[in-house]
Amino acid sequence: MSAVRIKKNDLVRVIAGKDKDKEGKVLSIDAKKGKVVVEGVNMITKHAKPSAANQQGGILHHEAPIDISNVMYVHNGKTTKIGYTFQDEKKVRVAKSTGEVID
């Protein structure tokens, strides 16, 4: 498994699957499984019984994880690969298309 270059709160675009070309913010990452949860992407329906936490129960809609290989980082409105470089003895992420430092 390669290094996870996507981080929480990054803006990404889905490049494969039923939600292709949708964009959203990364809500969470599971690096071991290689999955990400993206806001508004891969929505699933879940039926919940009434409980103490959810008194009403009913049908819930929420995001399901998708494979990290199916998303790409969006920089200045365009998708780009992410590389690393060292600046002031600190490792920083770099957009490969422009060479600009991301963070």
N, C-alpha and C positions, 0 to 999 in steps of 0.2 A: 504494500500500500504506500503510495507516494504521500508527500506532505500535503496537508489540507491548506490551500491558499485562500479559501473563502473564509471570512469571519462573520460573526454575528453583526447585524445591522448594515451589512453591505447590500448595495442594490445589484440584483442579478437578473438575467433574462434566461428563460427556459429555452433550450435549443433542441429539445427532442421530446416526443411524447404527445399526449392529448392536449396539453396546455402550452404547446410550442408558441414562442414569440410573446408570451406574457411576462411582465416584469413585476418584481416585488422585492420587499426587504426580507433578508434572512432573519427568521425568528429564533432558530436553534440549529445546532450542528451536532451530529453523532459521528465523531471521527473514526471510531472503531468499525462501525457499520458502513461508513461512507455515505451517510444520508444527511439531507438538509430539509428543514421545514421553511417554506417560503410563503409570505403573507399573500393570501388570495389565490394560491396555486394548489392544484391537486386536492380540491375540496371533496370531502366524503360525508356521507350521511350516517349518523349513528342513532340507534333507538335506545333511549335510556328509561329505565324504570324510575318511578318516583322514589326519592331517598331523602335523608335529612339534609344533604347538601343541595339537592335539586328537588324541591317539593313538587314542582309541576311535572317533571319527567318529559316525555315526548321525543320529538325528532330534533337532533342537534346536528349542526353543520360545522365542521372544522377542517383545518389543513392536515393532510397526511404527508409523511416524509417522502421525498423523491431522491434518486441517486445524485450524488454530487457531480458526477460526470455529465449530467443533463442540464447543468446550469453554467452560465458564464458571467463573469464580472462585467458590469457596465461602467464605463469611464467616459465622461463627456458625451453621453448619449449613444455610444457605440460599444459593442462587446470587445473585450480584449483579454489576452492571456496575462497572467501575473507572474512576475519574476522577483528575484530578491537581489539587493545590492547592499553594500556597507557605506554608511555616511557617518562621519564622526565616530567611528568604531561602534556603530549601532546598525543592526540588520533592519532594513526597511523594505516594504513592498513597492514594486515599480510596475506601472502599466507598460507592457512590452510594445504596444503599438505606438506610444508617444514618448516613452522614456521618462515620464513624469512620476514623481514620488506620490504614492497613494496616501500613506500615513507614516 
